[in-house]
Amino acid sequence: MQVDKRFEDRVRNSQFSNQEWGMIMTAVEWEIRQPADAESAELVALTDKIEEIMPELERIQSQMGNPGAQTRDSGGGLGERIGDFFDSLTGNGSGGVDQGRVRDAERLVQSYAEELQDFLEDRGRWDDIREAAAAERSPEKR
């Protein structure tokens, strides 16, 4: 897809490999918010499942032997480890998932969504897609 090619540099300059990016994208669902309103309609990436795949991303990263990769264990000082310990006791922890990486993945995906919507608008396809989404949601279709 042309959007993927336009977005390659963003992925390359991120902390995620192409393989990791592909996995992140499999965890994303897409929604068009307010599709009936041409001015307010927006393509939104639903990223709530990204956290679930983070352990697999960590495995990919360790298999690649990425020396620049920041893993939860690699740079954590004593303060971070104590904080993680207290988070695990209080239930505030994320089960070992690096929340910074989750946020970075979510931001990258949202940027991709914006790029995709811009691409569709530039190609004159956005209105067709938006209208199809609006028709799918209309009460008479149910």
C-alpha positions, 0 to 999 in steps of 0.5 A, a space after each residue: 500500500 502506498 501509505 505504508 511506503 510513505 510511512 516507512 521512514 517514521 517506522 524506521 526512525 521509531 524504536 520498532 523494527 518492521 517486524 514489530 510494526 507489523 505485529 502492532 498493526 495486527 492488534 489495531 482495529 479501525 473505526 470511523 467516528 461520526 461518519 455521517 458528518 463530512 466535516 467531523 468524520 475521522 479515522 481512528 485507530 483503536 489501540 487497546 489491544 496493543 498492550 496484549 502483544 507487547 510481551 511478544 514484541 519483547 521476545 522479537 526484540 531479544 531474538 533480534 539481539 538489538 543492542 540499542 533496544 530498551 527493555 524493561 530489565 536493561 537500564 532499570 536502576 534501583 529506583 525503577 526496580 523498587 517502583 516496579 516492586 511496589 507497583 506489583 504489590 499494589 496492583 498498579 503495575 502492568 505485569 511487566 509491560 513497558 508502558 512507555 513502549 505501549 504509548 509510543 506504539 499507540 502514538 505511531 499508530 495514530 500518526 498512521 491513521 492520520 496519514 491514511 485518512 489524508 491519503 484517502 482524502 487526497 485520492 478522493 476515496 474518503 467520502 465513499 468510505 465514510 458514507 459506507 461506514 455511515 450506511 452500515 451504522 444506520 438504524 434501517 440496516 439493522 
